[in-house]
């Protein structure tokens, strides 16, 4: 029996339509336009592609959208000055600095410079701290998207055995924290975090009712490593080749074709978690615009 394919693209589109309607309503009732600035440093092809996608979605939703492109050799001080400019800009409600940054720039220093109330990526220590304590804040976009996916497919989470493979600050740590919290309907799970130092990863993954994989290794999770009927969320995006037409061939951290024969539900790559990440960035920016204008919101 083949798994249910979790269509992240369709779910993301449904949420985007809702955001678009709300943006139109904000314009008509209050003359408020959510504003998002993306800052790209250098010419990394993957980063360029990600920023282009975020800008395209932002514009399609009716946001005030600004794209800043800086050279690879831009100084840390120049970048900090640009962030400060947008911290003070009332038209901008969200600031996103695309990572990774060149080695001569301290990423943590840059993230810390963003006004926490414009940190729509959810990476600032103040937002991370609020998230850990279960307080309203900007949630990091990929974990936020995973929560929404699980909710939309009606996945039972409370009391479930969840295994998170990967301990990054962007995905692994926050999603583990969120799922163990007393959050309804998506929370109150029993969570195990595995990583490269785990002695026997398969021992843990075979027990998982829900397996979330963000380890950055192509097709690492095979069918013999999962429990029959498990829900598998594949966060990985790996470029494993190029088509004759020059298009990148992508795969996840899960051996999709074989695992889908055993799982109960699974996200594809592409078309699973990726569209949700961008969508939740837009959701955070919308909520920020409402917060900055004194309207009811989900951030404070």
N, C-alpha and C positions, 0 to 999 in steps of 0.2 A: 504494500500500500504506500502510495507516494504522499509526501507531506503537503500540507496547505502552504502555498507560496504567499508570503506576506508582501503585499504590493505597497511598498513604501512610497512609490511615485504617486499612486492614486490617493493614498491617505494624505500625503503632503499637499496634493492639489486641492483636496477638499478643505484643508485648513487654510490654504492660501486664498481660496475664494471667500472664506469667512473674514480673513484679515482685510482683503480688498474692500469688502462691504463696509467694514468698520472704519477703514481709512476714509472712504467716501462720506460716511456719516460724520466723522470728525471735521472734515473740510466744510461740509454744508452747515453743521450746527455751530461750530466753534472757530472755524477758519484755522484749524490746526493741521499741519502736514508733518507726519513722522519723518525725521531726518537721519540718514545713516551715512557716515563717511568710512570708506575703506582705504587703508594705507598699505601700499605695496612697495617693498624695498628690493631692488634688484630684478633679475630676469629669469628666476627659476620657473621653468615651464609649468610645473604642477601648481605653483602659487598663482601664476598668471591665470591659469584655467579656473582655479577656485574663485579668485576675485572677480573674474569676468562673469562667472555664474551667479555670484552673490549680487553683483550690480544689475544683471539682467532681471533677476527676480524682484529686487528692490524697486526698479523702475516700473515693472509690470504691475506692481501693487499700488503704484501712485505715490511712492515715497519721494521726498526730496533727497536726491542721491548724489554724493560727491565721491570721486575717485582720485586719490593722490598717488602718483607714481614717482618714486624717488630712486636715484641711481644707487648702485651697489656700494659705492664708496661714500655715501652720505654719512656725515658724522653723527654720533650718538646725540650730541647737543642739538643739532639741527632737527633731528627727529623729535626730541623732547619739546622743542619750541613749537613744532607743528601740532603736537598733541595738546599742548597748552592752549594754542589758538582755538582748537575745536572744543576743548573743555569749556571755553568761555563763549562759544558761539550758540546763541539761543535757538538757532534753526536746526542744530544738530542734537539729536537725542541718543545716538549710539555711535561709538567709535570702535572700529575693528582694525587692529594691526595684524596683517597676515604673517603667520609664523611658518617656517623658521626665519630668523633674521640672520644677516651676515655675522660672522664670528667676532668682529670687532665691536658689536653692539650687545650690551647686556640685556637679554630678553626680560628678565625679572624686573629690572629697573624701568623698562619701557611699559610693561604691564602695570606696575605700581603707579606710574605717572598718569594713567587714565583715571578720570573722575569715576569713582565706583558707581555713581548714579548714571553713567553713560557706558559702563562696562557690559555691553550686551553679549559679549563672549562668555561672561561669567568666570573670568580668570583672576580678577583682582582678589588679594587676600581677604578683604572685607567681605566680598560676596562668597568666597570659599568658606570663610568662618561662619557666616550666616547659614549657608547651606548645611554645613556639618551640624549646626545646632537646630536645624529644622525651621529656621525663620524664613519669612518671605524674602526673596532676592532674585537676581538674575541667575538662573540655572545654566550651567555649561550646555551648549547647544546639542552636542551628540547624546549625552546621557538624557537630556530632556526629551529628545526625539525618541529614544528607546522607551522611556516611560510611556509616552503617548502611543507608540506602536503597540506595546503590551496591553494598554487600556483599550485601544480600538479593536483588537482581535479578541477581547474578552478573556485574556489569559489569566487563570487563577494565580495570584502572586502571594497572597497572605499565607504564611506557613510553608511555602514552597522552598525546595532546596535549589538555591541559585549558585552557580559557579561562574565567576568572572575570570577570564584568562587574560591577564595583562594588568599592570598596576600604574599606568600613566596618570599624570595629573589631569589630562584632557578627557579620558574615558574611564579607565579601570577604577581608580580611587573614587571619583564622584558617583559612578553608577552603583558601586558596591555600597557606598554610604547611603544613597537615596533609597535603595531597595530594602535596607535593613531598618530604616526609620518607620515610625508608626504613622505611615501615610496611607490614606485610603483614596481610591481602591488599589493603587499600585504601591505596595510597601509591605512592611512587617514580614519580610522573608528571612530565611536563614541563609546567610551569604558566606561563601568561601572564595578567597582570592588566590589564584595560582599565578605563577610567573616563571621566569627562566631558572630560578633557583629551586623550584619545587621538585622534589625527588621523583615522584610518580604522578605526573599530570593526569594520565588516563584513569587512575584510581579515583580521582575526584570528579572528572568530567562524566564518568559513567553513572554517577549518583545524581546528576543534575536534572531537575525537572525543567529548569531554564538555564541554558548555557549561552553566555555572552562572550564572544571571542574578539579580542583586540590585541593581538600579539605581533602582528606585522610579518607573519611567515605564510607564504602562499600554500593553501590547501593543507595546513598543518593538522586540522581536526579531521580525522577519518571516521568512517561509519562504525568501526569497532570501538571508538572512544566515546560513543554517546549511548544514552539510555533510550530504549524503544519509546517513541512517542514524545520525546523531549522537544521543547521549543528552543530553536537555535537562532540566535541573533548574531550575524556576522558583520563586524564593524570594519574588517580589513579591506583595504583597496591596494592591490599589488599589480604593478605593470609587468607582465610576463612575456611580452612580445609586441610586435607591430605587424599589422596586416599589410598586404601588398599596396593598399591605398594609403598607407601611412598612419592609420588609426591605431591607437594603443589597444592592446588586448589586456583586459583586466580580469582579475579573479580575487576572491576573498581569502580569508584565513581558514576557510572551511572547504573541504572537498565536496562541493555542492551536489554534483550529479549522483554521488554514492550516498552521501548523508541524507539527501532528501527522500531516499527509499526507506529510511528508518525513522526519521524525525516526524513529529506530529505537525510542526510548522517551522518554516525557515525563511530567512530573508535572502534574496538573491543579491549578487554583486555584478554589475551595478543595479540600481533600482530598489534598494532596500533602505538601509539606514541613511545613506548619503543625502537623498532629497529631504529627509526629515531634519537633518542638521541645519541646512540652509533655511528651512521653513521656521524652525524654532528661533533662529537668529532674527528673522523678521517679526516673529511674535514678541520677542524680548524688546525689539525696537519700538513696536507699537505700544507696548505697556509702558516703556520709558517715556514716550511722548505724552501719554495720559498722566503719568506721575509728575512730569515737569510742568504740566498745565493744571495741576490740582484736581484732576478727575479720578474717579475710582479706578484702581489698577491692582495688579497681582504682585507688585514689587515691594510695596511698603504697607 
